[in-house]
Amino acid sequence: MILPPIYLASSSPRRSDLLRQIKVDFQVLRVSVDESIQVKESAESYVKRVASMKAEAGWQASLGDRLVLAADTSVVIDGHVIGKPESDEDARRMLSMLSGRSHQVMTAVAVKNACAHQCLLQVNEVTFSSLSQEDMDWYVSSGEGRDKAGGYAVQGLAAVFIHRINGSYSGIMGLPLFETVQLLTQVNSGEQ
């Protein structure tokens, strides 16, 4: 399967790695959008809105000669979006919330070109084992979760805490590959 060359409106090294994994030719566009949650905005609406805003910003920054792909990933527990930790203490708080429970990881993928702008939402469920204070201290001290939604990286050390995943591993990392390929193919072929 040959996919078209694209612009990736994301500076996430994980998204770049995932696109390389499936042999997509891409160039990174660094975009910045306001990722503040709006009053009474659902987690689903929030993730889709931010991904769409990134795709639009990427399109504005591009040469217009390639599709623009953008994504946004959020960890959601009890209907509330958990962002990236602001401090080590905040990271411990997040891990404590996730300990012994299931939560959702939502990733929205948006693709834009001159003729179309499409966005889809992919939802996964992740179940953590119960974490001791020592577990949380060990993980926080690693620094791995500092720039990650929910304060953890599924592909890293946090894997030892994950009891079960229901969904897409790549989606939890930040770019659901199955859905991404479908969306790129659909928009590239002009399907609506």
C-alpha positions in Angstrom: 0.0 0.0 0.0 1.4 3.3 -1.1 0.2 6.4 0.8 0.6 10.0 -0.5 3.3 12.2 0.9 1.9 14.4 3.7 2.6 17.1 6.2 2.4 16.1 9.8 1.1 19.0 11.9 2.6 17.6 15.1 6.0 17.7 16.7 5.3 14.5 18.6 8.3 12.1 18.1 5.9 9.2 18.7 3.6 10.2 15.8 6.7 10.5 13.6 7.9 7.1 14.6 4.5 5.6 13.9 4.3 7.1 10.4 7.8 5.9 9.7 6.7 2.4 10.8 4.2 2.3 8.0 6.5 4.0 5.5 4.6 7.3 5.1 6.7 10.1 3.4 6.1 13.1 5.6 7.4 16.5 6.6 6.8 17.9 10.1 5.0 21.2 10.4 5.2 22.7 13.9 1.9 24.3 14.7 0.5 25.9 17.9 -3.1 26.1 18.8 -5.0 27.0 22.0 -5.7 23.6 23.7 -7.8 25.0 26.5 -10.9 23.0 27.3 -14.1 25.0 26.7 -16.8 25.3 29.4 -19.1 22.2 29.3 -17.2 20.7 26.4 -17.3 16.9 26.3 -14.0 15.0 26.1 -14.9 13.7 22.7 -15.7 17.2 21.3 -12.6 18.6 22.8 -10.2 16.0 21.3 -11.8 16.3 17.9 -11.8 20.1 18.0 -8.1 20.3 18.9 -7.1 17.8 16.2 -9.2 19.8 13.6 -7.6 23.1 14.7 -4.1 21.6 14.3 -5.0 20.3 10.8 -6.3 23.8 9.9 -3.2 25.5 11.3 -1.0 23.0 9.4 -2.9 23.7 6.2 -2.4 27.4 6.6 1.4 26.8 7.2 1.8 24.4 4.3 2.4 24.9 0.7 -0.9 23.4 -0.2 0.8 20.6 -2.2 0.1 17.7 0.3 -2.5 16.5 2.7 -2.1 17.7 6.2 -2.5 15.2 9.0 -2.9 16.2 12.7 -3.9 14.4 15.8 -4.7 15.0 19.5 -4.7 12.4 22.3 -6.3 12.8 25.7 -6.6 10.5 28.7 -10.1 10.6 30.1 -11.3 9.3 33.5 -14.8 9.7 34.8 -15.6 11.9 31.7 -12.8 14.4 32.5 -9.8 15.1 30.4 -6.5 14.7 32.2 -3.8 16.7 30.5 0.0 16.6 30.8 1.3 16.9 34.4 2.5 20.3 35.4 4.8 19.0 38.1 6.0 15.7 39.6 3.4 16.1 42.3 0.7 16.5 39.6 2.1 13.3 37.9 1.7 11.4 41.2 -1.9 12.7 41.5 -2.7 11.5 38.0 -1.2 8.1 38.6 -3.1 7.8 41.8 -6.4 8.5 39.9 -5.5 5.8 37.3 -4.4 3.2 39.9 -6.5 0.1 39.9 -9.0 1.5 37.4 -9.9 1.7 33.8 -9.7 4.9 31.8 -10.1 5.9 28.2 -7.5 7.2 25.8 -9.1 9.2 23.0 -7.2 10.1 19.9 -8.8 12.3 17.2 -7.2 12.2 13.7 -7.8 15.0 11.3 -6.8 15.3 7.6 -7.1 18.4 5.5 -6.5 19.4 1.9 -8.0 22.1 -0.4 -11.2 20.1 -0.9 -11.8 18.3 2.3 -11.4 18.4 6.1 -12.3 15.1 7.9 -11.8 14.1 11.5 -12.5 10.8 13.3 -12.3 9.8 16.9 -10.7 6.5 18.1 -11.4 5.4 21.7 -9.4 2.9 23.7 -9.8 1.5 27.3 -6.7 1.0 29.4 -6.8 -0.7 32.8 -4.0 0.0 35.3 -3.0 -2.4 38.1 -3.1 -1.0 41.7 0.0 1.1 42.2 1.8 1.5 45.5 3.4 4.8 46.5 6.8 3.2 45.7 5.5 2.4 42.2 4.4 5.9 41.6 7.6 7.4 43.0 9.7 5.1 40.8 7.8 6.1 37.7 7.6 9.8 38.4 11.4 9.8 39.1 12.0 8.3 35.7 10.7 11.5 34.1 9.1 9.5 31.3 5.6 10.8 31.8 6.3 14.5 32.1 5.2 15.4 28.5 2.5 12.7 28.1 -1.2 12.9 28.4 -2.2 11.3 31.7 1.3 11.4 32.9 2.4 8.0 31.4 3.7 6.4 28.2 2.2 3.1 27.2 5.3 2.3 25.1 7.7 2.9 28.0 8.2 2.0 31.6 4.5 2.4 32.4 3.8 -0.8 30.5 4.5 -2.7 33.7 1.4 -1.1 35.2 -1.0 -1.8 32.4 -3.1 -4.8 33.2 -5.3 -4.7 30.0 -5.8 -2.7 26.8 -9.0 -2.8 24.8 -8.4 -1.0 21.5 -5.5 0.2 19.5 -2.0 0.3 20.9 -0.8 2.8 18.3 -3.9 4.9 19.2 -2.9 5.0 22.8 0.6 6.1 21.7 -1.0 9.0 19.8 -1.9 7.9 16.2 -4.2 4.9 15.5 -2.6 3.6 12.4 -5.6 1.6 11.0 -7.9 4.6 11.2 -5.1 7.0 10.0 -4.5 5.0 6.8 -8.2 4.8 6.1 -8.6 8.5 6.5 -5.6 9.4 4.4 -6.8 7.0 1.6 -10.3 8.4 1.7 -9.4 12.1 1.6 -6.6 11.5 -1.0 -9.1 9.7 -3.3 -11.6 12.4 -2.9 -14.2 10.3 -1.1 -16.5 12.1 1.3 
